[in-house]
């Protein structure tokens, strides 16, 4: 029996013993389900015994699992309304801190400001498999808050606690291979979010060959549930098309002959953990492990989708006046509305320069309402310290890639010596570190100077000399 299973069994035993000390009484049986679960939550917050606390937590979570969507909504609203900070204590703490800004007064203000539901969620985690149910609970909450923005406050408490419970110190990196237990392999097929896995034969082609790797993060309390996984291809050069890596008739190479590790798919598995960062730790740890096992590897690069490009391009094409391109470019891009355009080589050759230049603008100039780079995958990799290395035209012809990006993919380069500098450029100055070739694709002003985005989406003129000092060469 493994350690996780032994610990789970021990918690279950303690919980069952704790139930002997609980008496839920006839009065609670007459309450409606929401009133009963609220009463249990209050009791759980006031309880001191660990065994009885586990039993109460299990009972609350068991009841919650029986709720339909409307009752789940009422439960979340109850957490919002009934389990916030204690108003009287918070107001008193504010007054005390205003009168005397001492460390003791500050500590009391901090404690008083914490919503009671945070402690409630901590205690619910005492239940056997409690963390799995809480993750499922937040998955429901994320859907509910799309229609009820007041629930943002409840979600902030879940996210705050999950950020601690799922931090890197608790996560375990495990390789996924063809010999991994079948129940986990089934989840890899189901959770793959970038390049659909059609079945067991296709999964075998991604895991079994010598030049393929897969790694996943697991949490000790969820030993059979991958949190996030990355698929890696070992190659001799940087790929420009996904079929170079995934086509059935490709010729594998010896792992010892590879010089390049290609991260071609990163999939988050648990919707209830959306927004909890694992990917940056995952890539860095995988790079370390691969370098240790395969010393000849000297290039670490992605082949990444561009999921926001087609939607952005459509908005720019509809705009009466676009900063990205003019009427001539819009006319050339009109072929994108023609079904099957990608199958015509002549059309492809005509539209490629315009689309590639538009993509360069999309990465270097386009910003959302918060002043951020538009593409979420770009934000992830650039925030991790990667460099935008190459734009690949018609690199993925799958239906989803054509809808999301007209087949476009990009390579992000993780040059280990530059990761920290690149991260600071992006995080501190909102600067996209890229190659001179991509930067030259962005339209310039009449003085020949490139317009480079500032934090918040503004622009500044930067002459070639200044620009060159900030570019990081390959």
Secondary structure, DSSP 4 states (H G I P E B T S, - for coil): --HHHHHHHHHHHHHHHHHTT---HHHHHHS-HHHHHHHHHHHHHH---HHHHHHHHHHHHHHHHT--HHHHHHHHHHHHHHSS--HHHHHHHHHHHHH---HHHHHHHHHHHS-HHHHHHHHHTTSTTHHHHHHHHHHHHHHHTTT-GGGHHHHHHHHHHHHHHTSGGGEEEEE--TTS-HHHHHHHHHH--SS---SHHHHHHHHTSTTEEEEEEEETTBTTS-SEEEEEEEESS--SSTHHHH-TT-----GGG--EEEEEEEEE--GGGTT---HHHHHHHHHHHHHHH-TT--EEEE-EE-TTHHHHHHHHHHSSS-SS--HHHHHHHGGGGSTTGGG-HHHHHHHHHHHHHHHHHHHHT-B-TTS-BS-HHHHHHHHTT-EEEEEETT---SHHHHHHHTT-EEEEE--GGGHHHHHHHHHHH----B-HHHHTTS-B-TTS-EEEEPTTS-EEEE-HHHHHHH----
